[in-house]
Amino acid sequence: MSKRFILSGIFSLFFVTATAAQAAPIQYVLNIQQASGSLGGTAFGPGATALISINADTANIVATQVAGDPGHCVPADSATISVNGSSPQAITNANFCSTDDGLYMGLTPVATNPSFGDFTVVMDISDTVSGFPGGTWDLASPNNFGPVTHVPDDIGTGGSAAAVTLAVGGTYYMTAPGDALPAGATGSTLQVSPGGAAISSIPTLSTWGLALLALLVTGMAGFGLRTRAAKMG
């Protein structure tokens, strides 16, 4: 086995694993108060607490219009919903989207260009996080803040038309809270932190599979060159 073949294989393995290592996991947690809606066909609320956790990768963030304004969206690598402390249920089509100024921000099943009505829940945090005025948030930086409460009376839902799909079957959607919150109600919050718990830094099976494929292709190429050289000799 030639040095060139060995070095080629090592380079291929390094390239695949280094590409995977560029992933930057991030977690968005929405703690929604005074909620009503439906979870898997079972109604909940009024006055329920819904905890939505979205784990994503900043490498997958895309620039797009959000409710008609410049913004960004990122698909969830994993996402869960829990109502009133129930066991979390996985959501299969969750996306986290926000305008660059945080005026419209929340959970939606629509991956790009969501309208206001496409949000399962949407709220305004534009005046509660430093750096948002002027339209600077790209969902990745800042990546560690909160929990921050939304701007008073500025929260809404898309109802059943903005339902997300549950892994166990059925859907989850919300019909409250809305702009007219009950007197004395605790506001809903957003917390953002790097490194969502559901994302592992260990290379996945697909990563190792790609590395093995790279080595295999390199080996086949080396074998073909040696065979060709032997025939010519």
Secondary structure per residue as TSV (DSSP state, phi and psi in degrees):
chain	resnum	aa	ss	phi	psi
A	1	M	-	360.0	124.3
A	2	S	-	-76.3	157.4
A	3	K	H	-61.5	-35.3
A	4	R	H	-62.1	-40.7
A	5	F	H	-64.8	-44.2
A	6	I	H	-63.1	-46.0
A	7	L	H	-64.1	-36.3
A	8	S	H	-64.0	-42.1
A	9	G	H	-65.3	-44.0
A	10	I	H	-62.2	-41.1
A	11	F	H	-63.6	-42.0
A	12	S	H	-62.6	-43.6
A	13	L	H	-64.0	-42.9
A	14	F	H	-63.6	-40.8
A	15	F	H	-64.2	-43.9
A	16	V	H	-66.8	-46.6
A	17	T	H	-70.9	-33.8
A	18	A	H	-67.6	-37.0
A	19	T	H	-63.1	-42.4
A	20	A	H	-66.2	-31.9
A	21	A	H	-71.6	-11.7
A	22	Q	T	-74.8	-9.9
A	23	A	-	-59.8	138.0
A	24	A	-	-123.5	93.4
A	25	P	E	-66.5	146.4
A	26	I	E	-146.7	150.3
A	27	Q	E	-127.9	133.9
A	28	Y	E	-117.0	124.7
A	29	V	E	-120.2	120.7
A	30	L	E	-104.7	120.7
A	31	N	E	-108.5	101.3
A	32	I	E	-99.4	124.1
A	33	Q	E	-102.0	159.8
A	34	Q	E	55.3	41.9
A	35	A	E	-91.1	149.2
A	36	S	E	-137.4	156.0
A	37	G	E	160.9	-149.3
A	38	S	E	-140.6	132.8
A	39	L	E	-122.7	107.2
A	40	G	T	60.9	31.7
A	41	G	T	91.1	-5.5
A	42	T	E	-103.3	123.7
A	43	A	E	-72.8	147.0
A	44	F	E	-136.7	159.9
A	45	G	E	89.6	179.2
A	46	P	E	-74.8	165.5
A	47	G	E	81.4	15.0
A	48	A	E	-80.6	164.5
A	49	T	E	-112.1	125.5
A	50	A	E	-116.1	124.4
A	51	L	E	-109.8	115.5
A	52	I	E	-112.8	121.9
A	53	S	E	-115.2	126.5
A	54	I	E	-123.3	116.2
A	55	N	E	-102.7	128.9
A	56	A	E	-142.1	-178.8
A	57	D	E	-125.9	125.0
A	58	T	G	-62.2	-20.3
A	59	A	G	-66.3	-18.3
A	60	N	G	-99.1	3.7
A	61	I	-	-68.2	134.7
A	62	V	E	-124.2	143.4
A	63	A	E	-79.5	132.7
A	64	T	E	-160.8	166.0
A	65	Q	E	-74.3	138.5
A	66	V	E	-128.0	114.6
A	67	A	T	52.4	35.8
A	68	G	T	86.4	-2.0
A	69	D	E	-116.9	159.2
A	70	P	E	-60.2	136.1
A	71	G	E	-165.5	-164.1
A	72	H	E	-144.3	153.3
A	73	C	E	-134.5	153.3
A	74	V	E	-141.7	131.7
A	75	P	E	-75.7	147.4
A	76	A	E	-77.0	136.3
A	77	D	E	-74.8	-33.6
A	78	S	E	-156.5	151.6
A	79	A	E	-155.0	146.9
A	80	T	E	-137.9	158.3
A	81	I	E	-131.1	134.3
A	82	S	E	-131.1	133.5
A	83	V	E	-115.6	124.6
A	84	N	T	53.1	39.4
A	85	G	T	80.2	9.9
A	86	S	-	-69.5	166.9
A	87	S	-	-59.4	132.1
A	88	P	-	-61.1	138.4
A	89	Q	E	-113.1	136.5
A	90	A	E	-73.4	139.1
A	91	I	B	-105.4	132.9
A	92	T	S	-94.4	-17.6
A	93	N	S	-131.5	39.6
A	94	A	-	-81.6	140.8
A	95	N	E	-134.5	144.1
A	96	F	E	-108.2	124.9
A	97	C	E	-131.4	152.0
A	98	S	E	-157.2	145.7
A	99	T	E	-68.2	158.5
A	100	D	T	-63.2	-23.7
A	101	D	T	-97.8	3.0
A	102	G	S	76.4	11.7
A	103	L	S	-68.6	-40.5
A	104	Y	S	-123.0	118.6
A	105	M	E	-149.8	135.8
A	106	G	E	163.1	-160.6
A	107	L	E	-93.0	136.2
A	108	T	E	-150.7	148.9
A	109	P	S	-81.5	-4.7
A	110	V	-	-95.4	124.3
A	111	A	S	-77.8	-32.8
A	112	T	S	-140.9	148.4
A	113	N	S	54.3	46.9
A	114	P	-	-71.8	143.5
A	115	S	-	-87.5	172.2
A	116	F	G	-58.2	-39.9
A	117	G	G	-73.7	-8.8
A	118	D	G	-83.9	-6.6
A	119	F	-	-83.9	129.0
A	120	T	S	-62.5	-42.7
A	121	V	E	-148.4	138.5
A	122	V	E	-140.2	138.6
A	123	M	E	-146.4	167.6
A	124	D	-	-107.2	117.8
A	125	I	-	-121.3	22.3
A	126	S	T	-63.6	-26.5
A	127	D	T	-106.4	11.8
A	128	T	T	-116.6	-7.6
A	129	V	S	-125.6	127.2
A	130	S	T	-61.2	133.2
A	131	G	T	104.9	-17.0
A	132	F	-	-74.6	-42.9
A	133	P	T	-54.6	130.7
A	134	G	T	101.4	-6.9
A	135	G	T	73.9	64.8
A	136	T	-	-116.9	-8.4
A	137	W	-	-83.0	124.9
A	138	D	-	-109.0	19.5
A	139	L	S	75.1	-10.4
A	140	A	S	-111.2	-28.2
A	141	S	S	-144.1	118.6
A	142	P	S	-70.5	151.6
A	143	N	-	-119.9	12.8
A	144	N	S	-149.8	91.6
A	145	F	E	-156.3	164.1
A	146	G	E	101.5	-178.9
A	147	P	E	-70.5	138.8
A	148	V	E	-117.3	139.6
A	149	T	E	-87.8	141.9
A	150	H	-	-65.7	162.5
A	151	V	-	-59.6	132.4
A	152	P	T	-49.7	136.0
A	153	D	T	60.8	22.3
A	154	D	-	-124.2	74.9
A	155	I	E	-152.1	148.9
A	156	G	E	-160.5	174.7
A	157	T	E	-135.7	159.2
A	158	G	-	-95.8	0.3
A	159	G	G	67.6	-159.1
A	160	S	G	-65.1	-23.0
A	161	A	G	-68.6	-17.9
A	162	A	G	-114.2	29.5
A	163	A	-	-67.8	145.8
A	164	V	E	-104.4	159.2
A	165	T	E	-95.1	137.3
A	166	L	B	-94.3	144.9
A	167	A	T	-64.2	-30.0
A	168	V	T	-82.9	-3.3
A	169	G	S	107.5	151.7
A	170	G	S	85.8	-171.7
A	171	T	E	-135.1	169.0
A	172	Y	E	-128.4	128.4
A	173	Y	E	-146.8	167.0
A	174	M	E	-128.5	144.7
A	175	T	E	-115.8	-8.1
A	176	A	E	-155.6	152.9
A	177	P	-	-82.4	164.3
A	178	G	-	-128.1	-171.3
A	179	D	S	-61.0	-34.3
A	180	A	S	-89.6	80.7
A	181	L	-	-76.0	148.8
A	182	P	-	-60.4	149.6
A	183	A	T	-58.3	131.8
A	184	G	T	79.6	5.7
A	185	A	-	-68.6	141.1
A	186	T	-	-75.2	131.8
A	187	G	-	-71.9	152.3
A	188	S	-	-73.9	157.0
A	189	T	E	-133.0	161.9
A	190	L	E	-123.4	135.5
A	191	Q	E	-127.5	132.6
A	192	V	E	-119.8	133.2
A	193	S	E	-147.4	148.8
A	194	P	E	-74.5	146.2
A	195	G	S	75.7	69.9
A	196	G	-	-58.4	142.7
A	197	A	T	-62.9	-26.0
A	198	A	T	-83.5	-1.4
A	199	I	-	-107.9	126.7
A	200	S	-	-99.2	144.6
A	201	S	S	-83.9	-8.5
A	202	I	S	-74.3	134.8
A	203	P	-	-55.8	139.1
A	204	T	-	-79.8	171.3
A	205	L	H	-57.8	-39.6
A	206	S	H	-64.1	-34.5
A	207	T	H	-64.8	-48.0
A	208	W	H	-65.8	-34.1
A	209	G	H	-61.9	-42.1
A	210	L	H	-65.1	-39.1
A	211	A	H	-63.6	-43.7
A	212	L	H	-62.6	-40.7
A	213	L	H	-62.8	-40.8
A	214	A	H	-61.9	-42.9
A	215	L	H	-65.1	-40.4
A	216	L	H	-63.3	-45.0
A	217	V	H	-63.1	-42.1
A	218	T	H	-63.0	-41.6
A	219	G	H	-64.0	-42.1
A	220	M	H	-63.8	-38.9
A	221	A	H	-65.2	-42.6
A	222	G	H	-64.4	-40.6
A	223	F	H	-63.7	-41.5
A	224	G	H	-63.4	-39.2
A	225	L	H	-67.0	-40.9
A	226	R	H	-65.9	-41.8
A	227	T	H	-62.2	-43.6
A	228	R	H	-63.8	-40.3
A	229	A	H	-65.7	-37.7
A	230	A	H	-66.2	-39.4
A	231	K	H	-66.6	-39.0
A	232	M	H	-68.8	-30.5
A	233	G	-	-75.6	360.0
